[in-house]
Amino acid sequence: MKAAVYRGPNKVYIEEVPRPESGPGEVVLQVQACGVCGTDLKKIAHGDLPPPRIFGHEVAGRVSAVGAGVRNWKPGDRALFFHHIPCRSCDLCRAKAYAQCPQYLRVGTTAGFEPAGGGFAEYVKVSNWIVREGLVRIPQGVSDEEATFVEPVNTCLKGIRKAGIRPGSTVLILGSGPVGLILLQLAKLAGGSVVVADPIPERLAMAKQLGATDTYTSFPRKRESTTDPRVREDDIDIALVAAAAPQAIQSALDAVRPAGRVVLFAQTRVGEMAQVDVGQIGKLEKDLIGSYSASVDLQQEAADFVFSRKIQVAPLITHRFPLDRINEAIQVASTPSAQSLKVIVTAISLASNEIASPLRGSQ
């Protein structure tokens, strides 16, 4: 089969690799669609993991083969997966810190080589513990592309819950890429009034369409140095940082009121550094917390949000590329622009026009 094999920093090649086979309790999916995630982009760009690997974990597909002992799945069934599942019994799991559980950190899906997701391939094998708890059936009427959003919606929902948004909360989201726009919709469902900041006006136009109360094109600074009355440190309760820029963290701290809360969502590489005013955390009692990856407790709820379309994900898809154009997909996804949001890789050939739907307001 064909797969996009990572061979080192910024080196991904289409290669022929053996098609995975299902062992006892395992399932093999034929990949129909796979979202390009920012965490995979960072691993590819920075060489965080030794090659060779096959990345891609936002996967929707069809069951191709089932191993001995698999009872609830058969060839032809449509499914998506969560590539991490915790043990549920260690101290970290008992504290609901599932993403830090050693079992959770074992990737449970592979298209070959060391497990790394495997969605950038024609077929991917789902390990037995993922089949038991992390394989989710896709209902009729939901497209494969929509289904690829269930895992990222879960990660965003986890961040929203950590933020403690309540009805009447005023929420600032820094960054209106695909993740920021999902966070926006979830924050509104939680009862928040949401303001969004992003330097790209076309992305802000999408944020307005999805319910942002207000938008602006620069990150806020301290109240005494901002001329924008819409963002004041005495009326922002919670800020969600969905931009990887280090300066966004201080901007978020500047924007929230005393005793407000800042949730870091885009900071996913250990070793990333940022300079912040710790006096705002100490004296002003502003909380600075992190949220990473998905929560097993939220799997069904996240799936329901996507399947019911309470969270609109289809409008976020701007580009589709076939697998053999993976490097173009990586380039577009790595370079935020007025024309791009979510990039989807498919295992089938597409028409030469890979742009699915230009962002509204970009004319």
C-alpha positions as CSV (number, residue, x, y, z in Angstrom):
1,M,0.0,0.0,0.0
2,K,1.0,3.7,-0.3
3,A,1.9,5.6,2.8
4,A,3.5,9.0,3.7
5,V,6.6,8.0,5.5
6,Y,8.4,10.5,7.8
7,R,12.2,10.1,7.3
8,G,13.5,13.1,9.3
9,P,12.8,16.8,9.9
10,N,10.6,18.1,7.0
11,K,11.2,14.9,5.0
12,V,8.0,13.0,4.2
13,Y,8.0,10.6,1.2
14,I,5.3,8.5,-0.5
15,E,6.5,4.9,-0.2
16,E,5.2,1.4,-0.7
17,V,5.0,-0.3,2.6
18,P,3.3,-3.6,3.7
19,R,-0.4,-3.4,4.3
20,P,-1.0,-4.0,8.0
21,E,-2.8,-7.2,9.1
22,S,-5.2,-7.6,11.9
23,G,-4.1,-9.8,14.8
24,P,-6.3,-11.1,17.7
25,G,-8.7,-8.3,18.8
26,E,-7.4,-5.9,16.2
27,V,-9.1,-4.1,13.3
28,V,-7.7,-2.8,10.0
29,L,-9.3,0.3,8.6
30,Q,-9.2,1.5,5.0
31,V,-8.5,5.2,5.4
32,Q,-11.1,7.5,3.8
33,A,-10.0,10.8,5.3
34,C,-7.4,12.1,7.8
35,G,-7.2,15.6,9.2
36,V,-3.8,17.3,9.3
37,C,-3.2,18.2,12.9
38,G,-0.8,20.9,14.3
39,T,0.9,18.4,16.7
40,D,1.9,16.2,13.7
41,L,3.1,19.3,11.9
42,K,5.4,20.2,14.8
43,K,6.7,16.6,15.0
44,I,7.5,16.6,11.3
45,A,9.1,20.1,11.3
46,H,11.2,19.7,14.4
47,G,12.1,16.0,14.3
48,D,10.7,15.4,17.8
49,L,10.5,11.6,17.2
50,P,13.0,9.3,15.5
51,P,12.1,8.2,12.0
52,P,10.7,6.2,10.3
53,R,7.1,6.9,11.2
54,I,3.7,7.3,9.6
55,F,1.8,10.1,11.2
56,G,-1.9,11.1,11.0
57,H,-4.4,10.5,13.8
58,E,-7.6,12.3,12.9
59,V,-8.9,9.3,10.9
60,A,-12.2,8.1,9.5
61,G,-12.4,5.0,7.5
62,R,-14.1,1.7,6.7
63,V,-13.3,-1.6,8.4
64,S,-11.3,-3.8,6.0
65,A,-10.4,-6.7,8.2
66,V,-11.1,-7.9,11.8
67,G,-9.0,-10.2,13.9
68,A,-10.0,-13.2,16.0
69,G,-12.2,-12.3,18.9
70,V,-13.6,-9.1,17.4
71,R,-17.4,-9.3,17.8
72,N,-18.9,-5.8,17.3
73,W,-17.2,-4.9,14.0
74,K,-17.3,-6.3,10.5
75,P,-15.8,-5.4,7.1
76,G,-17.6,-2.4,5.6
77,D,-18.5,-0.7,8.9
78,R,-17.6,3.0,9.1
79,A,-15.5,4.1,12.0
80,L,-13.2,6.6,13.5
81,F,-10.7,6.1,16.4
82,F,-9.0,7.7,19.3
83,H,-5.4,6.7,19.1
84,H,-4.8,7.0,22.8
85,I,-6.7,5.2,25.6
86,P,-5.6,5.4,29.3
87,C,-5.4,2.5,31.7
88,R,-8.0,4.1,34.0
89,S,-6.4,2.6,37.1
90,C,-3.1,4.5,37.8
91,D,-2.8,7.5,40.1
92,L,-2.8,9.9,37.1
93,C,-6.0,8.3,35.7
94,R,-7.7,8.5,39.1
95,A,-6.8,12.2,39.1
96,K,-8.4,12.5,35.5
97,A,-5.0,13.4,34.1
98,Y,-5.5,10.8,31.4
99,A,-3.0,12.4,28.9
100,Q,-0.2,11.8,31.4
101,C,-1.0,8.1,31.9
102,P,1.9,5.8,30.7
103,Q,-0.7,3.6,28.9
104,Y,-2.3,6.6,27.3
105,L,1.1,7.7,25.9
106,R,1.3,4.4,24.0
107,V,-0.1,5.2,20.5
108,G,-2.5,2.4,19.6
109,T,-2.7,2.8,15.8
110,T,-0.2,2.2,13.1
111,A,0.3,1.8,9.4
112,G,3.8,0.4,9.9
113,F,7.0,1.2,11.9
114,E,6.7,2.6,15.4
115,P,3.0,3.5,16.1
116,A,2.4,7.2,15.4
117,G,-1.2,7.4,14.2
118,G,-0.9,5.9,10.8
119,G,-3.6,7.9,9.1
120,F,-1.4,9.2,6.3
121,A,-1.7,5.8,4.6
122,E,-4.2,3.7,2.7
123,Y,-4.7,1.3,5.6
124,V,-4.2,1.6,9.3
125,K,-4.2,-1.1,12.1
126,V,-6.1,-0.4,15.3
127,S,-4.7,-2.2,18.3
128,N,-6.9,-4.3,20.6
129,W,-7.2,-1.9,23.5
130,I,-8.2,0.9,21.1
131,V,-10.8,-1.4,19.4
132,R,-12.3,-2.1,22.9
133,E,-12.6,1.6,24.0
134,G,-11.5,4.0,21.3
135,L,-13.2,2.8,18.1
136,V,-16.3,4.9,17.3
137,R,-19.0,4.0,14.8
138,I,-19.9,6.7,12.3
139,P,-23.6,7.1,11.8
140,Q,-25.4,7.4,8.4
141,G,-25.6,11.0,7.2
142,V,-22.3,12.0,8.7
143,S,-19.5,12.3,6.1
144,D,-16.0,10.9,6.6
145,E,-14.6,14.4,6.6
146,E,-16.9,15.5,9.4
147,A,-16.0,12.4,11.4
148,T,-12.3,13.2,11.4
149,F,-13.2,16.2,13.7
150,V,-14.4,14.0,16.6
151,E,-10.9,13.6,18.2
152,P,-10.0,17.3,17.9
153,V,-13.4,18.4,19.1
154,N,-12.7,16.2,22.2
155,T,-9.4,17.9,22.8
156,C,-11.1,21.3,22.6
157,L,-14.0,20.2,24.8
158,K,-11.4,19.1,27.5
159,G,-9.9,22.6,27.3
160,I,-13.3,24.2,27.7
161,R,-14.1,22.2,30.7
162,K,-10.7,23.0,32.3
163,A,-11.5,26.7,31.6
164,G,-14.6,26.5,33.8
165,I,-16.8,28.5,31.4
166,R,-20.2,29.2,32.8
167,P,-23.3,31.1,31.5
168,G,-22.4,34.7,31.4
169,S,-18.6,34.2,31.2
170,T,-16.7,36.6,28.9
171,V,-14.2,34.5,26.9
172,L,-11.3,35.7,24.8
173,I,-9.9,33.3,22.2
174,L,-6.5,34.1,20.8
175,G,-6.2,32.5,17.3
176,S,-9.0,31.6,14.9
177,G,-7.6,28.7,13.1
178,P,-9.6,25.4,13.1
179,V,-8.9,24.8,16.8
180,G,-9.8,28.4,17.8
181,L,-13.1,28.2,15.8
182,I,-14.0,24.9,17.5
183,L,-13.2,26.4,20.9
184,L,-15.4,29.4,20.0
185,Q,-18.4,27.2,19.3
186,L,-17.9,25.1,22.4
187,A,-17.5,28.2,24.6
188,K,-20.8,29.5,23.2
189,L,-22.5,26.2,24.0
190,A,-21.2,26.5,27.5
191,G,-22.9,29.9,27.8
192,G,-20.0,32.2,27.2
193,S,-19.8,35.5,25.3
194,V,-16.8,35.1,23.0
195,V,-14.4,37.6,21.6
196,V,-11.8,36.4,19.1
197,A,-8.4,37.8,18.1
198,D,-6.4,36.9,15.0
199,P,-4.3,38.9,12.5
200,I,-6.1,37.4,9.5
201,P,-9.4,39.3,8.8
202,E,-10.9,36.5,6.7
203,R,-10.6,34.1,9.6
204,L,-12.2,36.6,11.9
205,A,-15.1,36.8,9.4
206,M,-15.6,33.1,9.9
207,A,-15.5,33.6,13.6
208,K,-18.3,36.2,13.3
209,Q,-20.4,33.7,11.3
210,L,-19.9,31.1,14.0
211,G,-21.1,33.4,16.7
212,A,-18.2,35.6,18.0
213,T,-19.5,38.6,19.8
214,D,-16.6,40.7,18.6
215,T,-13.3,40.3,16.8
216,Y,-10.1,42.2,16.4
217,T,-6.9,41.8,14.5
218,S,-4.2,42.2,17.2
219,F,-3.6,40.5,20.5
220,P,-4.6,42.7,23.4
221,R,-2.1,44.4,25.7
222,K,-2.6,45.8,29.2
223,R,-5.6,48.0,29.7
224,E,-3.5,51.2,30.1
225,S,-1.8,50.6,26.8
226,T,-4.7,49.4,24.6
227,T,-6.9,51.7,22.6
228,D,-9.5,49.0,22.0
229,P,-12.3,49.4,24.5
230,R,-13.7,46.0,23.6
231,V,-11.0,44.1,25.4
232,R,-10.3,45.3,29.0
233,E,-8.7,43.5,31.8
234,D,-11.7,44.0,34.0
235,D,-14.2,42.2,31.8
236,I,-12.5,39.2,30.3
237,D,-13.0,36.2,32.6
238,I,-11.2,33.5,30.7
239,A,-8.7,33.5,27.8
240,L,-8.0,30.5,25.6
241,V,-4.6,30.5,23.8
242,A,-5.1,28.7,20.5
243,A,-2.1,30.4,18.9
244,A,1.4,29.0,19.1
245,A,3.0,32.4,19.3
246,P,4.8,32.7,22.6
247,Q,3.8,36.4,23.0
248,A,0.1,35.3,23.0
249,I,0.5,33.9,26.5
250,Q,1.4,37.3,28.0
251,S,-1.3,38.9,25.9
252,A,-3.8,36.5,27.4
253,L,-2.6,37.2,31.0
254,D,-2.8,41.0,30.2
255,A,-6.4,40.7,29.0
256,V,-8.1,38.7,31.8
257,R,-9.4,40.4,34.9
258,P,-7.8,39.8,38.3
259,A,-8.5,36.2,39.4
260,G,-9.3,35.3,35.8
261,R,-8.0,32.2,34.0
262,V,-5.8,31.6,31.0
263,V,-5.8,28.1,29.4
264,L,-2.8,27.2,27.1
265,F,-4.0,25.0,24.3
266,A,-1.5,25.5,21.5
267,Q,1.7,24.9,23.5
268,T,2.3,21.2,22.9
269,R,6.2,20.9,22.8
270,V,8.2,20.5,25.9
271,G,11.0,23.0,25.8
272,E,9.0,25.8,24.4
273,M,9.8,29.0,26.3
274,A,7.8,32.2,26.9
275,Q,8.4,35.2,29.1
276,V,5.4,36.1,31.4
277,D,4.7,38.5,34.2
278,V,4.5,36.1,37.1
279,G,3.2,39.0,39.3
280,Q,-0.1,38.7,37.5
281,I,-0.2,35.0,38.5
282,G,0.9,35.7,42.1
283,K,-0.4,39.1,43.2
284,L,-3.4,39.3,40.8
285,E,-4.2,35.6,41.3
286,K,-4.7,34.9,37.6
287,D,-4.6,31.1,36.9
288,L,-2.4,29.8,34.1
289,I,-3.2,26.2,33.2
290,G,-2.6,23.8,30.4
291,S,-4.8,21.4,28.4
292,Y,-3.4,18.7,26.2
293,S,-4.9,15.9,24.1
294,A,-8.3,14.2,24.6
295,S,-10.2,12.9,27.5
296,V,-11.7,9.4,27.4
297,D,-14.6,10.7,29.6
298,L,-15.6,13.0,26.8
299,Q,-15.6,10.7,23.8
300,Q,-19.3,10.2,23.4
301,E,-20.1,13.8,24.1
302,A,-17.6,15.0,21.5
303,A,-18.9,12.5,19.0
304,D,-22.5,13.7,19.6
305,F,-21.5,17.3,19.1
306,V,-20.1,16.5,15.7
307,F,-22.7,14.0,14.6
308,S,-25.6,16.3,15.6
309,R,-23.8,19.2,14.0
310,K,-24.2,21.3,17.1
311,I,-20.5,22.0,16.3
312,Q,-20.2,23.0,12.7
313,V,-17.0,21.5,11.3
314,A,-17.7,21.2,7.6
315,P,-17.3,25.0,7.0
316,L,-13.8,24.7,8.5
317,I,-12.6,22.5,5.7
318,T,-10.9,24.6,3.0
319,H,-8.5,22.1,1.4
320,R,-8.5,18.5,0.4
321,F,-5.4,16.7,-1.0
322,P,-5.0,13.1,-2.1
323,L,-2.4,11.1,-0.2
324,D,0.2,11.4,-2.9
325,R,0.2,15.2,-2.4
326,I,0.9,15.0,1.3
327,N,3.7,17.5,1.2
328,E,1.4,20.1,-0.4
329,A,-1.1,19.4,2.4
330,I,1.6,19.8,5.0
331,Q,2.7,23.1,3.5
332,V,-0.8,24.6,3.4
333,A,-1.6,23.5,6.9
334,S,1.7,24.8,8.2
335,T,1.2,28.3,6.7
336,P,-1.9,30.1,8.0
337,S,-3.5,32.3,5.4
338,A,-6.7,34.1,4.4
339,Q,-7.6,31.1,2.2
340,S,-6.8,28.2,4.5
341,L,-8.3,26.6,7.6
342,K,-8.6,22.8,8.0
343,V,-6.7,20.5,5.5
344,I,-7.9,17.0,4.9
345,V,-5.9,14.2,3.3
346,T,-7.7,11.5,1.4
347,A,-6.6,8.1,0.1
348,I,-8.4,8.7,-3.2
349,S,-7.6,10.9,-6.1
350,L,-9.3,14.2,-6.4
351,A,-9.9,16.8,-9.0
352,S,-7.0,19.2,-9.7
353,N,-8.6,22.0,-7.7
354,E,-7.8,21.1,-4.1
355,I,-9.5,24.1,-2.6
356,A,-12.8,23.0,-1.1
357,S,-14.4,26.2,-0.1
358,P,-12.6,29.6,0.1
359,L,-13.2,31.4,3.4
360,R,-16.2,33.7,3.2
361,G,-15.2,37.3,3.3
362,S,-12.0,36.6,1.4
363,Q,-13.1,38.1,-1.9
